[in-house]
Amino acid sequence: MSQTRHVPVMLQRCLDLLAPALEQPGAVVVDCTLGLGGHSEALLTRFPDAHLVALDRDKEALRLSGERLAPFGDRATLVHAVYDELPEVLRRLKIPRVQGILFDLGVSSMQLDEADRGFAYAQDAPLDMRMDQSTGVSAAEVLNTYPPGELVRILRAYGEEKQAKRIVSAVVREREKEPFSNSARLVELIRDALPQAVKRTGGNPAKRTFQALRIEVNGELTVLERAVPAAVGALAVGGRIAVLSYHSLEDRLVKQVFAAGAANTAPPGLPVVPEKYQPRLKLLTRGAELPTEEEIAENRRAAPARFRGAQRIREDEL
């Protein structure tokens, strides 16, 4: 499997935003979503004095990126962990605070391209979708065992699927005849269940259902809800965090954490705002930045990306 096909999304923007924090000697940067190591390799190359800590829950991703980052020797520490485990990982490594943090959320190119992982709706594969295949329930188990009401909730909440009820009633009817095991059968069922008008818009009609299943199987939003505040807490004053998200649910979560950190929390009417109520974060992006048209033309996976950055400007009051 070639690593050249992996093009990191908004790479230059990530590096430029993190640069002021990573140019100081002894800086530590955390790549919370290592994947195939494209962002990590660029960080180590651009900031020759920085040390990288990189996390991934996918053992195959760690193996492949380990080969890619081998030339950097002990400047890179790779850890098998989910990104909400960041505080624990830093404690183990005896790193009190870090200068830079990068999240590139969603599914890595490798997971989409490895047919047998079941992430992609464009090819038939076992319905697995676990980022860490050594643990948890697969997408097939979710489809075959969850009560109908729960499936409808997942499709609506995580896939923003307006036709959730139609799809779920078809799934329930079909799973009684034979449990689901492969993606092609699910794609076909979704096509058949949807009204003609819906099928004419917005790409593959299975896309939203696959996204919803993937988020459920990997607990992505629950993990992210813990991970972003934990990452902000791990930043040294002056440290910077950059987050790439790929759908509105992820982006909304990141936006809320950043906005809360950048807000003044003083009760109204105080003539002078005490330090403990002042913002902990300064926003470095106006709203969410989007990839350029040139980048999307080069790398179609960049199309849905939303980029936000913030800087830690104050310690927490004890």
C-alpha positions as CSV (number, residue, x, y, z in Angstrom):
1,M,0.0,0.0,0.0
2,S,1.7,3.2,-1.1
3,Q,1.8,6.2,1.3
4,T,2.1,8.7,-1.5
5,R,-1.6,8.8,-2.1
6,H,-2.2,10.2,1.4
7,V,-2.4,14.0,1.0
8,P,-2.7,15.8,4.4
9,V,-5.6,18.2,4.5
10,M,-4.9,22.0,4.9
11,L,-1.3,21.1,5.8
12,Q,0.3,24.5,5.2
13,R,-2.4,26.3,7.2
14,C,-2.0,23.8,10.2
15,L,1.8,24.4,10.2
16,D,1.5,28.2,9.9
17,L,-1.0,28.4,12.8
18,L,1.1,26.2,15.1
19,A,4.4,27.8,14.1
20,P,4.7,30.6,16.7
21,A,4.3,28.0,19.5
22,L,6.6,25.4,18.0
23,E,9.6,27.4,17.0
24,Q,10.8,27.7,20.6
25,P,13.5,25.1,21.7
26,G,12.1,22.0,23.5
27,A,8.6,22.5,22.2
28,V,6.3,19.4,22.4
29,V,3.6,18.9,19.8
30,V,0.8,16.3,20.0
31,D,-0.8,14.8,16.8
32,C,-3.9,13.4,18.3
33,T,-4.9,11.6,15.1
34,L,-1.7,10.2,13.6
35,G,-3.3,8.2,10.7
36,L,-0.7,7.7,8.0
37,G,1.6,10.3,9.5
38,G,1.4,13.1,6.9
39,H,0.8,15.9,9.3
40,S,3.3,14.5,11.8
41,E,6.1,14.1,9.2
42,A,5.6,17.7,8.1
43,L,5.6,19.0,11.8
44,L,8.9,17.2,12.5
45,T,10.4,18.5,9.3
46,R,9.4,22.1,9.7
47,F,10.2,22.4,13.4
48,P,13.6,20.6,13.8
49,D,13.8,21.2,17.6
50,A,10.3,20.0,18.4
51,H,9.4,16.6,19.9
52,L,6.3,14.9,18.6
53,V,3.9,12.7,20.6
54,A,1.4,11.0,18.2
55,L,-1.7,9.0,19.1
56,D,-3.8,6.6,17.1
57,R,-6.3,3.9,18.1
58,D,-5.6,2.0,14.9
59,K,-2.7,-0.4,15.3
60,E,-2.1,-0.7,11.5
61,A,-1.9,3.1,11.2
62,L,0.7,3.1,14.0
63,R,2.8,0.5,12.2
64,L,2.7,2.2,8.9
65,S,3.4,5.7,10.2
66,G,6.1,4.3,12.4
67,E,8.0,3.3,9.3
68,R,7.4,6.7,7.8
69,L,8.6,8.6,10.9
70,A,11.6,6.2,11.6
71,P,14.1,8.7,10.1
72,F,13.3,11.1,12.9
73,G,14.4,8.6,15.6
74,D,13.6,9.5,19.2
75,R,12.0,12.9,18.2
76,A,8.8,11.0,17.7
77,T,6.9,9.0,20.3
78,L,4.0,7.0,18.9
79,V,1.3,5.8,21.3
80,H,-1.7,3.4,20.8
81,A,-4.5,5.4,22.4
82,V,-7.8,7.1,21.8
83,Y,-7.4,10.9,21.8
84,D,-9.5,11.5,24.9
85,E,-6.7,9.6,26.8
86,L,-4.3,12.4,26.1
87,P,-3.9,13.6,29.8
88,E,-3.1,10.0,30.8
89,V,-0.6,9.6,28.0
90,L,1.2,12.9,28.9
91,R,1.3,11.8,32.6
92,R,2.9,8.5,31.6
93,L,5.5,10.3,29.5
94,K,6.1,12.9,32.3
95,I,5.2,15.8,30.1
96,P,3.4,18.5,32.2
97,R,2.4,20.8,29.3
98,V,2.6,20.9,25.6
99,Q,3.1,23.8,23.1
100,G,1.0,22.5,20.1
101,I,-1.9,20.1,19.5
102,L,-3.4,19.0,16.2
103,F,-6.6,17.1,15.6
104,D,-7.4,15.8,12.1
105,L,-10.8,14.2,12.8
106,G,-12.9,11.7,10.8
107,V,-11.7,8.6,9.0
108,S,-8.1,8.3,7.8
109,S,-7.4,7.7,4.1
110,M,-6.0,4.3,5.0
111,Q,-9.2,3.2,6.6
112,L,-11.3,4.4,3.7
113,D,-9.0,2.8,1.2
114,E,-8.6,-0.6,2.9
115,A,-11.7,-2.3,1.4
116,D,-12.0,-5.0,4.1
117,R,-12.5,-2.4,6.9
118,G,-16.1,-1.6,5.7
119,F,-15.9,2.2,6.0
120,A,-16.5,3.0,2.3
121,Y,-20.0,2.7,0.8
122,A,-18.5,2.6,-2.7
123,Q,-17.2,-1.0,-2.4
124,D,-18.6,-4.2,-0.9
125,A,-16.9,-5.2,2.3
126,P,-17.8,-6.6,5.8
127,L,-19.7,-4.1,7.8
128,D,-17.0,-3.5,10.5
129,M,-16.1,0.2,10.7
130,R,-14.1,-0.1,14.0
131,M,-11.0,2.1,14.0
132,D,-9.5,-0.2,16.6
133,Q,-10.4,-3.7,15.4
134,S,-9.3,-5.3,18.7
135,T,-12.2,-3.9,20.6
136,G,-15.9,-2.9,20.6
137,V,-19.0,-3.7,18.5
138,S,-19.0,-3.7,14.7
139,A,-21.4,-1.8,12.4
140,A,-23.1,-5.1,11.5
141,E,-23.8,-5.7,15.2
142,V,-25.3,-2.3,15.6
143,L,-27.6,-2.8,12.5
144,N,-28.6,-6.3,13.6
145,T,-29.2,-5.8,17.3
146,Y,-30.1,-2.2,18.2
147,P,-33.8,-1.5,18.8
148,P,-35.5,0.4,15.9
149,G,-35.9,3.6,18.0
150,E,-32.2,3.7,18.8
151,L,-31.3,3.2,15.1
152,V,-33.5,6.1,14.1
153,R,-31.9,8.3,16.8
154,I,-28.4,7.4,15.6
155,L,-29.2,8.1,11.9
156,R,-30.9,11.4,12.8
157,A,-28.3,12.7,15.3
158,Y,-25.1,11.4,13.7
159,G,-26.0,11.3,10.0
160,E,-28.5,14.2,9.9
161,E,-30.6,11.7,7.9
162,K,-34.1,13.1,7.3
163,Q,-35.3,9.7,5.9
164,A,-34.1,7.8,9.1
165,K,-37.5,6.2,9.8
166,R,-37.9,4.8,6.2
167,I,-34.3,3.4,6.2
168,V,-34.7,1.8,9.7
169,S,-38.0,0.1,9.0
170,A,-36.4,-1.4,5.8
171,V,-33.4,-2.5,7.9
172,V,-35.6,-4.1,10.6
173,R,-37.7,-5.9,8.0
174,E,-34.6,-7.2,6.2
175,R,-32.5,-8.2,9.3
176,E,-35.3,-10.5,10.4
177,K,-34.9,-12.5,7.1
178,E,-31.1,-12.5,7.4
179,P,-28.7,-10.5,9.5
180,F,-26.6,-7.8,7.8
181,S,-22.9,-8.6,7.2
182,N,-21.8,-6.7,4.1
183,S,-21.9,-3.1,3.0
184,A,-23.3,-3.7,-0.5
185,R,-26.6,-5.1,0.8
186,L,-27.1,-2.1,3.1
187,V,-26.3,0.4,0.2
188,E,-28.9,-1.3,-2.0
189,L,-31.5,-1.3,0.8
190,I,-31.0,2.4,1.3
191,R,-31.3,3.1,-2.4
192,D,-34.6,1.2,-2.5
193,A,-36.0,2.8,0.7
194,L,-35.5,6.4,-0.4
195,P,-38.0,8.4,-2.4
196,Q,-36.9,9.2,-6.0
197,A,-36.5,13.0,-5.3
198,V,-34.1,12.4,-2.4
199,K,-31.9,10.2,-4.6
200,R,-31.4,12.9,-7.1
201,T,-29.5,15.2,-4.7
202,G,-26.4,15.2,-2.6
203,G,-24.2,12.3,-3.8
204,N,-24.4,8.7,-2.7
205,P,-27.7,8.2,-0.7
206,A,-25.9,5.8,1.7
207,K,-23.3,8.4,2.8
208,R,-25.3,9.8,5.8
209,T,-26.2,6.3,7.2
210,F,-22.5,5.1,6.9
211,Q,-21.3,8.3,8.7
212,A,-23.9,7.7,11.5
213,L,-22.9,4.1,11.9
214,R,-19.2,4.9,12.0
215,I,-19.7,7.6,14.7
216,E,-21.7,5.2,16.8
217,V,-19.3,2.3,16.4
218,N,-16.3,4.4,17.4
219,G,-18.1,6.6,20.0
220,E,-16.6,9.5,18.1
221,L,-18.6,12.4,19.4
222,T,-18.5,11.2,23.0
223,V,-14.7,10.8,22.7
224,L,-14.4,14.3,21.1
225,E,-16.5,15.9,23.8
226,R,-14.0,14.8,26.4
227,A,-10.9,15.2,24.1
228,V,-11.1,18.8,23.1
229,P,-11.4,20.3,26.6
230,A,-8.7,17.8,27.8
231,A,-6.4,19.1,25.0
232,V,-7.0,22.7,25.9
233,G,-6.1,21.8,29.5
234,A,-2.8,20.3,28.4
235,L,-1.7,23.4,26.6
236,A,1.0,25.6,28.1
237,V,0.3,29.4,28.1
238,G,1.2,30.5,24.6
239,G,0.5,27.0,23.3
240,R,-1.7,26.6,20.2
241,I,-4.4,24.0,19.1
242,A,-5.5,23.4,15.5
243,V,-8.6,21.2,14.7
244,L,-9.7,19.9,11.3
245,S,-13.3,18.5,11.4
246,Y,-15.3,17.0,8.5
247,H,-19.0,17.4,9.5
248,S,-21.1,19.9,11.3
249,L,-21.5,17.9,14.4
250,E,-17.7,17.7,15.0
251,D,-17.3,21.4,14.1
252,R,-20.1,22.5,16.4
253,L,-18.4,20.7,19.4
254,V,-15.0,22.3,18.7
255,K,-16.6,25.7,18.2
256,Q,-18.5,25.4,21.6
257,V,-15.3,24.4,23.5
258,F,-13.3,27.2,21.9
259,A,-16.0,29.8,22.4
260,A,-16.4,28.9,26.1
261,G,-12.6,29.2,26.6
262,A,-12.5,32.6,24.9
263,A,-15.5,34.0,26.9
264,N,-15.3,36.3,29.8
265,T,-17.2,34.4,32.6
266,A,-17.5,37.3,35.1
267,P,-20.9,38.1,36.6
268,P,-22.4,41.1,34.9
269,G,-21.8,44.6,36.4
270,L,-18.3,44.1,37.8
271,P,-16.2,47.3,37.4
272,V,-13.0,45.3,37.0
273,V,-12.9,41.7,35.8
274,P,-10.8,39.6,38.2
275,E,-8.2,37.3,36.5
276,K,-10.1,34.1,37.2
277,Y,-13.0,35.2,35.0
278,Q,-10.9,36.3,32.1
279,P,-10.7,34.2,28.9
280,R,-8.3,31.2,28.8
281,L,-8.2,31.1,25.0
282,K,-7.8,33.5,22.2
283,L,-9.4,32.4,18.9
284,L,-7.0,32.4,16.0
285,T,-9.5,31.8,13.2
286,R,-12.6,33.8,12.3
287,G,-15.3,31.2,12.4
288,A,-14.3,28.0,10.6
289,E,-11.8,28.3,7.7
290,L,-12.4,26.3,4.6
291,P,-9.9,24.7,2.2
292,T,-9.2,26.6,-1.1
293,E,-10.7,25.5,-4.4
294,E,-7.2,24.5,-5.6
295,E,-6.7,22.2,-2.6
296,I,-10.1,20.6,-3.1
297,A,-9.3,20.0,-6.8
298,E,-6.0,18.2,-5.7
299,N,-7.6,16.3,-2.9
300,R,-11.3,15.7,-2.9
301,R,-11.2,14.5,0.7
302,A,-10.5,18.1,1.8
303,A,-13.8,19.3,0.5
304,P,-15.9,19.0,3.7
305,A,-13.0,20.2,6.0
306,R,-13.5,23.0,8.6
307,F,-10.5,24.4,10.3
308,R,-10.4,26.2,13.7
309,G,-7.5,27.3,15.9
310,A,-7.0,28.8,19.3
311,Q,-4.2,29.9,21.7
312,R,-3.9,29.4,25.4
313,I,-3.5,32.8,27.0
314,R,-3.9,32.2,30.7
315,E,-3.4,29.5,33.3
316,D,-6.4,28.2,35.2
317,E,-6.9,29.7,38.6
318,L,-6.6,27.1,41.3
